[in-house]
Amino acid sequence: MKPATIDAAGALVPLLPELAGSNTKRASLSGAVFNVSTSIIGAGIMSIPATLKVLGVIPAFVLILVIALMADVSVEFLMRFTSSGLTTTYAGVMSESFGRVGSVTVQICIIITNLGCLIIYLIIIGDVLSGNHPEGSGHLGVLQEWFGNHWWNDRPIALFFIVVFVMLPLVLFRHVESLKFSSAIAVLLAVVFVGISSVMAVFALLNGKAEKPRLVPELDNQASFFDLFTAVPVIVTAFTFHFNVHPIGFELGKPSDMISAVRISLVLCAAIYFSVGFFGYLLFGDSIMADILVNFDQNSDSIVGSLLNDTVRLSYAVHLMLVFPLVNFPLRANIDELCFSRRTTLAKNNRRFLALTCILLSFSYLAAICIPNIWCFFQFLGSTTAVCLAFIFPGAIVLRDMLGISTRRDKILAAVMIILAVITSCIAISTNISSLIGNKS
């Protein structure tokens, strides 16, 4: 992968240009696999089981497989145009194809998607630790269950402690490779969740308490058919990691190594997603919620059930704490590119690096405290900015083909990818809007 050159917009400047030196130690393939896998497995893993309730087991498996394959194709497109061009950033690739408008569009999409994810991560962590009590109802957090209600385990205080003593040290790392060990732990925690779910599902199956999963969807009317499309953005969001392809790939060095890391990660994450979805659906059947943590919370009527519930919730909260810095990394870089394109690179300006880091962390914390529930906003991310980053923009780059390297097969794949993304997203957005209007009326 070639080092970037500086253009007028600053879009072609890499975040960490000092890594371009020939004597610099490159990142490892295993570290890249862990970082990509952690970038993929975020908050979306808890919504995967609900998609099986909507689609049925077989269509959900096919959809996970298809979107994983599409993600692999889109990453291959991005890496090929990156290595053939003069850039090391996503915004730079779009700038080479569509000019300043293209780079700014990508940066805005990354900012919206990643900032929304960071806020939701903190909301979920707050729910796990300190509970959620909308209008006097809700559930207790782990800290209240263990120690009772105290000032120090109230939501703002608990989140403040996590932000200062866990998040801040992690987001201060300047290289993605430095997060490989925390990413490995995050992937391990996801595997632990799969293990707990599978053991509980097998135990329920042996005791005749498992729910019978629906293999195909039930279509009662036209509305039920269009509801199927609402599951697509959930899976798309779960496989949207393209904002980290360039930061991780640039430190890795070879585009071929990055493609290998992505493919290994996609296989691993697809297996984790389907396992979580299948065993979760086997456990709770049609009573499964959009967030499976709610089902585990309602299933804690025994000592063993309570222990498993707390283990699942705490492991998931720690997992999100470790995902947070990887999502924050490209967010910070793209905000800096957008606002300070004509200044020195972010890695060489300590004051700007620290200021931007603290501002983003503070804003995410305050938003998570002031807006306790933004799931309605999150469900539209997969239909808009996430689908653009994952499929529409890479496809558009191939069709534009400013470098003259696209084959006829590439252009056909890109066109199909864009058409499918636009159609399913439009249907999902309209269905979600209709559902929201219906619920309010």
Disulfide bonds with the S-S distance in Angstrom:
none
